[in-house]
Amino acid sequence: MKIYRVGGAVRDELLGVPVKDRDHVVVGATVEDMERLGYRPVGKDFPVFLHPVSHEQYALARTERKTGRGYRGFTVYAAPEITLDEDLARRDLTINAIARDEQGALVDPFDGAGDLERGILRHVSPAFVEDPVRILRVARFAARFGFAIAPETMVLMRQMVIEGEADHLVPERVWQELAKGLMEAKPSRMFEVLCACGALERVIPEIERLFMSSAEAPHGGMDAGHHTLHVLDYAAARGFVLEARYALLFHDAGLLFPGTSAPDESVRLVRDASERLRAPTECRDLALLAVALLDSVHRALELDATAVVELLQRADAFRRPERFALLVSICEADVRGRPAGAGWEFPQAERLLETLATARTVDAAGIAARDDVTPIAERIRVARVEAVDAALRQQRR
């Protein structure tokens, strides 16, 4: 029985970046051997165990045989005779097919360490085409490390799209990889790779359409797709949370619908896409707010007190001021995330956050307790408008 550290832990050690998870492969052991040593079984599809003390994952060496479409279409074989090289050969990329033995020696049959030095994402074997999730993983690693895709690997990715393998991606795995990719250092690279291999049209066709949009004027001659990539990288550089990055991914959806129906159509598009992607509720709701209220936030300096309070109410800002602040930051990124916009001012942010703070000073409970025939909600609205109007007049002096 031999134990090896494998995959991302070894890769990240070689790159000199913090190691988050340590996975291990066990060669020459059975399920019974692992349980006898106190390892706790947790795997459903193949034998995976948790160490009794460290709780790190230990998997029996295994091979995989393709039996159907999609990432679930595999038969797994785990047995003591499976070698480490055989286990590494089933992995997606050479940089993830590296191991260290218990003495610290590197085992690298596919020159993954060399590809790390060269900054290349390269598939391990032709079996790469058997799992469509690998398209998403390659795109995500490109966003994380900034590595180039080996030409031969890009050929396989395009082949998988053409042959329909990408059509069998399940929403849960798509969301898992999308969410991770959005949180990488340069999320634009994920979408560039997906676009280059043709998978973006299959996975998120709404975003692929932005690259075909003729709506260039709002972005200084840049199509809406490339503008979206710029603002995503702007958001990543400033540590935006996932909900805000997801909202930025869809913030320009209205440009796909010229005319007065754009707000309603863009809301429908985001709702449908979020349902298909199984996006969490917080991500979906912030994206819906962004497409519905983006223009209103941009025009904040033109709005009178009544319109400002209406905007705050539509955004549910009185109950959820933190989410409203995220919405404002999304709109600021829409402006400052452009190639020439980094130094631009966005006074709308200060105006709206200050007026929200002013409106929230209104004693809603006190107003509600008064004996008045006017509906309580209307009385509170009027008081907020008056408070905001006074603040705006003070600012203009």
C-alpha positions as CSV (number, residue, x, y, z in Angstrom):
1,M,0.0,0.0,0.0
2,K,1.5,3.4,-1.1
3,I,0.0,6.8,-0.6
4,Y,0.6,9.8,-2.9
5,R,-0.4,13.4,-2.8
6,V,-2.0,14.3,-6.1
7,G,-3.6,16.9,-8.3
8,G,-4.2,20.5,-7.2
9,A,-2.2,20.3,-4.0
10,V,1.0,19.3,-5.9
11,R,0.3,21.8,-8.7
12,D,-0.2,24.7,-6.3
13,E,3.0,23.8,-4.3
14,L,5.0,23.9,-7.6
15,L,3.4,27.3,-8.4
16,G,4.2,28.6,-5.0
17,V,0.6,29.5,-4.2
18,P,-1.4,28.6,-1.1
19,V,-2.7,25.0,-1.0
20,K,-6.4,24.8,-0.1
21,D,-7.2,21.1,-0.3
22,R,-4.9,18.1,-0.1
23,D,-6.1,15.0,-2.0
24,H,-4.4,11.6,-2.0
25,V,-4.3,8.5,-4.1
26,V,-3.9,5.1,-2.4
27,V,-2.3,2.4,-4.5
28,G,-2.3,-1.3,-3.6
29,A,-5.2,-1.2,-1.1
30,T,-8.8,-2.4,-0.9
31,V,-11.9,-0.9,0.7
32,E,-11.5,-3.3,3.5
33,D,-7.9,-2.2,4.1
34,M,-8.9,1.4,4.3
35,E,-11.7,0.7,6.8
36,R,-9.5,-1.4,8.9
37,L,-7.1,1.5,9.2
38,G,-9.9,3.8,10.4
39,Y,-10.6,5.7,7.2
40,R,-14.2,6.7,6.8
41,P,-15.9,6.0,3.4
42,V,-17.7,8.9,1.8
43,G,-17.6,8.2,-1.9
44,K,-20.8,7.4,-3.8
45,D,-19.4,6.8,-7.3
46,F,-16.0,5.4,-6.3
47,P,-14.1,4.6,-3.2
48,V,-13.1,7.8,-1.4
49,F,-12.3,8.0,2.3
50,L,-11.6,10.7,4.9
51,H,-8.4,10.3,7.1
52,P,-9.4,9.6,10.7
53,V,-7.3,12.5,12.0
54,S,-6.7,15.1,9.3
55,H,-10.0,14.4,7.5
56,E,-8.2,14.9,4.1
57,Q,-9.5,12.8,1.2
58,Y,-7.9,9.6,0.2
59,A,-9.2,7.8,-3.0
60,L,-8.3,4.3,-4.2
61,A,-6.4,4.3,-7.5
62,R,-8.9,3.8,-10.3
63,T,-9.5,3.8,-14.0
64,E,-12.6,5.0,-15.8
65,R,-14.3,3.7,-18.9
66,K,-16.8,5.7,-21.0
67,T,-20.3,4.1,-21.1
68,G,-22.6,7.0,-22.0
69,R,-23.0,10.7,-22.6
70,G,-22.1,13.4,-20.1
71,Y,-19.9,13.4,-17.0
72,R,-21.9,10.7,-15.3
73,G,-21.4,8.3,-18.2
74,F,-18.5,6.4,-16.8
75,T,-17.8,3.0,-15.2
76,V,-15.2,3.2,-12.5
77,Y,-12.8,0.4,-11.7
78,A,-10.8,0.6,-8.4
79,A,-8.6,-2.3,-7.4
80,P,-5.2,-2.9,-5.8
81,E,-3.5,-3.6,-9.1
82,I,-4.3,-0.2,-10.6
83,T,-1.0,1.7,-10.8
84,L,-0.4,5.4,-10.0
85,D,0.4,6.1,-13.7
86,E,-3.0,4.6,-14.7
87,D,-4.8,6.7,-12.1
88,L,-3.0,9.9,-13.3
89,A,-3.7,9.1,-16.9
90,R,-7.5,9.5,-16.4
91,R,-7.1,13.1,-15.2
92,D,-8.0,16.1,-17.3
93,L,-4.8,18.3,-17.6
94,T,-1.1,17.5,-17.3
95,I,-0.8,20.2,-14.6
96,N,-3.3,18.2,-12.5
97,A,-1.7,14.8,-13.2
98,I,1.3,15.2,-10.9
99,A,1.9,13.3,-7.7
100,R,4.4,13.3,-4.7
101,D,5.2,10.1,-2.8
102,E,5.6,9.9,0.9
103,Q,9.3,10.8,0.7
104,G,8.5,14.0,-1.3
105,A,9.7,12.7,-4.7
106,L,7.8,14.0,-7.7
107,V,6.0,11.6,-10.0
108,D,5.2,13.4,-13.3
109,P,4.6,11.0,-16.2
110,F,3.0,13.6,-18.5
111,D,5.4,16.6,-17.9
112,G,2.9,18.6,-16.0
113,A,5.6,20.5,-14.2
114,G,7.0,21.5,-17.6
115,D,3.6,22.8,-18.7
116,L,3.4,24.8,-15.4
117,E,6.7,26.5,-16.3
118,R,5.5,27.1,-19.9
119,G,2.1,28.3,-18.8
120,I,0.2,25.8,-20.9
121,L,-3.1,24.0,-20.2
122,R,-2.7,20.6,-22.1
123,H,-4.9,17.5,-22.0
124,V,-3.4,14.3,-20.7
125,S,-4.9,11.9,-23.2
126,P,-7.5,11.6,-25.9
127,A,-10.0,10.5,-23.2
128,F,-10.2,14.2,-22.4
129,V,-13.2,14.3,-24.8
130,E,-15.2,11.9,-22.7
131,D,-16.2,14.4,-20.0
132,P,-17.8,17.7,-21.1
133,V,-17.1,19.3,-17.6
134,R,-13.5,19.5,-18.7
135,I,-14.3,22.2,-21.1
136,L,-15.5,24.4,-18.2
137,R,-12.5,23.4,-16.1
138,V,-10.0,24.4,-18.7
139,A,-11.7,27.7,-19.1
140,R,-11.7,28.2,-15.3
141,F,-8.0,27.3,-15.0
142,A,-7.3,29.8,-17.8
143,A,-9.1,32.5,-15.7
144,R,-7.2,31.5,-12.5
145,F,-3.6,31.1,-13.9
146,G,-3.7,33.1,-17.2
147,F,-2.3,30.1,-19.0
148,A,-2.6,29.6,-22.7
149,I,-4.6,26.6,-24.1
150,A,-2.5,24.1,-26.0
151,P,-3.6,24.1,-29.7
152,E,-4.3,20.4,-29.7
153,T,-6.4,20.7,-26.5
154,M,-8.5,23.5,-28.1
155,V,-9.1,21.2,-31.1
156,L,-10.5,18.6,-28.8
157,M,-12.7,21.1,-27.0
158,R,-14.1,22.3,-30.3
159,Q,-14.7,18.7,-31.3
160,M,-16.6,18.1,-28.1
161,V,-18.9,21.0,-28.9
162,I,-19.4,20.1,-32.5
163,E,-20.2,16.4,-31.6
164,G,-22.8,17.5,-29.0
165,E,-20.9,16.3,-25.9
166,A,-21.2,19.8,-24.4
167,D,-25.0,19.6,-24.7
168,H,-25.0,17.0,-21.9
169,L,-23.6,19.3,-19.2
170,V,-25.9,19.3,-16.2
171,P,-26.9,22.6,-14.6
172,E,-25.4,21.8,-11.2
173,R,-21.9,21.2,-12.7
174,V,-22.2,24.3,-15.0
175,W,-23.1,26.5,-12.0
176,Q,-20.3,25.0,-9.9
177,E,-17.7,25.8,-12.6
178,L,-19.2,29.2,-13.5
179,A,-19.3,30.4,-9.9
180,K,-15.6,29.4,-9.4
181,G,-14.6,31.0,-12.7
182,L,-16.4,34.3,-11.9
183,M,-14.4,34.4,-8.6
184,E,-11.0,33.9,-10.3
185,A,-8.4,36.6,-10.8
186,K,-9.3,37.2,-14.4
187,P,-12.8,35.9,-15.1
188,S,-12.8,37.3,-18.6
189,R,-10.5,34.5,-19.7
190,M,-13.1,31.9,-18.8
191,F,-15.6,33.4,-21.2
192,E,-12.9,34.1,-23.9
193,V,-12.0,30.4,-23.9
194,L,-15.6,29.2,-23.9
195,C,-16.3,31.6,-26.8
196,A,-13.2,30.4,-28.7
197,C,-14.2,26.7,-28.5
198,G,-17.9,27.4,-29.2
199,A,-19.2,26.2,-25.8
200,L,-20.4,29.6,-24.6
201,E,-23.3,29.4,-27.1
202,R,-24.3,26.1,-25.6
203,V,-23.8,27.0,-21.9
204,I,-24.9,30.6,-21.6
205,P,-26.2,31.7,-25.1
206,E,-27.5,35.0,-23.6
207,I,-23.9,36.1,-23.0
208,E,-22.7,34.8,-26.4
209,R,-25.3,37.0,-28.0
210,L,-23.7,40.1,-26.4
211,F,-20.6,39.6,-28.5
212,M,-22.9,39.7,-31.6
213,S,-24.7,42.8,-30.4
214,S,-24.5,45.9,-32.6
215,A,-25.1,48.1,-29.5
216,E,-21.7,49.7,-29.4
217,A,-22.5,53.3,-28.6
218,P,-22.8,53.0,-24.8
219,H,-19.3,51.4,-24.7
220,G,-17.2,53.7,-26.9
221,G,-17.3,51.5,-29.9
222,M,-16.8,48.2,-28.0
223,D,-19.5,45.5,-28.3
224,A,-21.5,44.6,-25.2
225,G,-19.7,41.2,-24.8
226,H,-16.2,42.6,-24.6
227,H,-17.5,45.4,-22.3
228,T,-18.9,42.8,-20.0
229,L,-15.5,41.1,-19.9
230,H,-13.8,44.3,-19.0
231,V,-16.2,45.0,-16.1
232,L,-15.9,41.5,-14.8
233,D,-12.1,41.9,-14.5
234,Y,-12.6,45.3,-12.9
235,A,-14.9,43.7,-10.3
236,A,-12.4,40.9,-9.7
237,A,-9.5,43.4,-9.1
238,R,-11.7,45.0,-6.5
239,G,-12.8,41.9,-4.7
240,F,-16.5,42.0,-5.6
241,V,-18.6,39.2,-4.1
242,L,-20.0,36.5,-6.3
243,E,-23.5,38.0,-6.4
244,A,-22.2,41.2,-7.8
245,R,-20.0,39.5,-10.4
246,Y,-23.0,37.4,-11.6
247,A,-25.1,40.5,-11.9
248,L,-22.4,42.2,-14.0
249,L,-22.3,39.2,-16.2
250,F,-25.9,40.0,-17.2
251,H,-26.0,43.8,-16.6
252,D,-26.1,44.7,-20.3
253,A,-28.9,42.2,-21.2
254,G,-31.2,45.1,-22.1
255,L,-29.0,46.0,-25.1
256,L,-30.2,42.8,-26.7
257,F,-33.7,44.3,-26.8
258,P,-33.9,47.7,-28.6
259,G,-37.0,49.7,-27.9
260,T,-39.3,50.3,-25.0
261,S,-39.7,46.6,-24.1
262,A,-36.0,46.3,-23.2
263,P,-36.4,46.4,-19.4
264,D,-39.2,43.7,-19.3
265,E,-37.4,41.5,-21.8
266,S,-34.1,41.7,-20.1
267,V,-35.7,40.8,-16.8
268,R,-37.3,37.8,-18.4
269,L,-34.0,36.8,-20.0
270,V,-32.1,37.0,-16.7
271,R,-34.8,35.1,-14.8
272,D,-34.9,32.3,-17.4
273,A,-31.1,32.0,-17.6
274,S,-30.7,32.0,-13.8
275,E,-33.3,29.2,-13.5
276,R,-31.5,27.2,-16.2
277,L,-28.2,27.7,-14.5
278,R,-29.6,26.9,-11.0
279,A,-28.1,30.2,-9.8
280,P,-28.6,30.9,-6.1
281,T,-31.5,33.2,-5.2
282,E,-29.2,36.0,-4.1
283,C,-27.3,36.0,-7.4
284,R,-30.5,35.9,-9.4
285,D,-32.2,38.7,-7.5
286,L,-29.3,41.1,-7.7
287,A,-28.9,40.4,-11.4
288,L,-32.6,41.2,-11.9
289,L,-32.2,44.4,-10.0
290,A,-29.2,45.4,-12.1
291,V,-31.0,44.9,-15.4
292,A,-34.1,46.6,-14.2
293,L,-32.5,49.7,-12.5
294,L,-29.2,50.2,-14.2
295,D,-30.4,53.2,-16.3
296,S,-32.1,54.8,-13.3
297,V,-29.0,54.6,-11.2
298,H,-26.9,56.1,-14.0
299,R,-29.4,59.0,-14.2
300,A,-29.4,59.6,-10.4
301,L,-28.1,63.1,-10.7
302,E,-31.1,64.0,-12.9
303,L,-33.7,62.6,-10.6
304,D,-35.8,64.8,-8.2
305,A,-36.6,63.7,-4.7
306,T,-39.8,61.9,-5.7
307,A,-38.0,59.9,-8.3
308,V,-35.1,59.1,-6.0
309,V,-37.4,57.7,-3.3
310,E,-39.2,55.7,-6.0
311,L,-35.9,54.2,-7.1
312,L,-35.0,53.3,-3.5
313,Q,-38.4,51.7,-3.0
314,R,-38.1,49.7,-6.3
315,A,-34.7,48.5,-5.1
316,D,-36.1,47.5,-1.7
317,A,-33.2,49.7,-0.3
318,F,-34.9,50.6,3.0
319,R,-35.1,46.9,4.0
320,R,-31.9,45.8,2.3
321,P,-29.4,48.7,2.2
322,E,-26.4,46.4,1.9
323,R,-27.8,44.9,-1.3
324,F,-28.6,48.4,-2.7
325,A,-24.9,49.4,-2.1
326,L,-24.0,46.3,-4.2
327,L,-26.3,47.5,-6.9
328,V,-24.7,50.9,-6.9
329,S,-21.2,49.4,-7.1
330,I,-22.3,47.3,-10.1
331,C,-23.5,50.4,-11.9
332,E,-20.2,52.1,-11.0
333,A,-18.3,49.2,-12.4
334,D,-20.3,49.5,-15.6
335,V,-18.8,53.0,-16.1
336,R,-15.3,52.6,-14.5
337,G,-14.7,49.1,-15.8
338,R,-14.4,50.4,-19.4
339,P,-10.8,50.5,-20.8
340,A,-10.7,54.3,-20.6
341,G,-13.0,54.6,-17.6
342,A,-10.7,53.7,-14.6
343,G,-10.2,57.4,-13.7
344,W,-13.8,58.5,-14.3
345,E,-15.9,59.7,-11.5
346,F,-19.2,58.2,-10.5
347,P,-20.9,60.8,-8.3
348,Q,-24.2,58.9,-8.6
349,A,-22.9,56.5,-6.0
350,E,-22.4,59.2,-3.3
351,R,-25.6,60.9,-4.2
352,L,-27.7,57.7,-3.9
353,L,-26.1,56.3,-0.7
354,E,-26.3,59.7,1.0
355,T,-30.0,60.1,0.0
356,L,-30.7,56.6,1.2
357,A,-29.1,57.4,4.6
358,T,-31.2,60.6,4.8
359,A,-34.5,58.8,3.9
360,R,-33.8,56.1,6.5
361,T,-33.7,58.8,9.2
362,V,-37.5,59.2,8.8
363,D,-39.2,57.8,11.8
364,A,-41.5,55.3,10.1
365,A,-42.8,53.8,13.3
366,G,-43.7,57.2,14.7
367,I,-45.5,58.1,11.5
368,A,-47.4,54.8,11.5
369,A,-48.5,55.5,15.1
370,R,-50.2,58.8,14.2
371,D,-54.0,59.1,13.9
372,D,-54.3,59.9,10.2
373,V,-56.7,58.8,7.5
374,T,-53.9,58.8,4.9
375,P,-52.5,55.3,4.3
376,I,-49.4,54.6,6.4
377,A,-47.2,53.7,3.4
378,E,-48.1,57.0,1.6
379,R,-47.4,59.0,4.7
380,I,-43.9,57.4,5.1
381,R,-43.2,57.9,1.4
382,V,-44.1,61.6,1.6
383,A,-41.9,62.1,4.6
384,R,-39.0,60.4,2.9
385,V,-39.5,62.6,-0.2
386,E,-39.5,65.7,1.9
387,A,-36.3,64.6,3.7
388,V,-34.5,63.8,0.5
389,D,-35.7,67.0,-1.1
390,A,-34.3,69.1,1.8
391,A,-31.0,67.2,1.5
392,L,-30.8,67.8,-2.3
393,R,-31.5,71.5,-1.9
394,Q,-28.8,71.7,0.7
395,Q,-26.3,70.0,-1.6
396,R,-27.1,72.5,-4.4
397,R,-26.2,75.5,-2.3
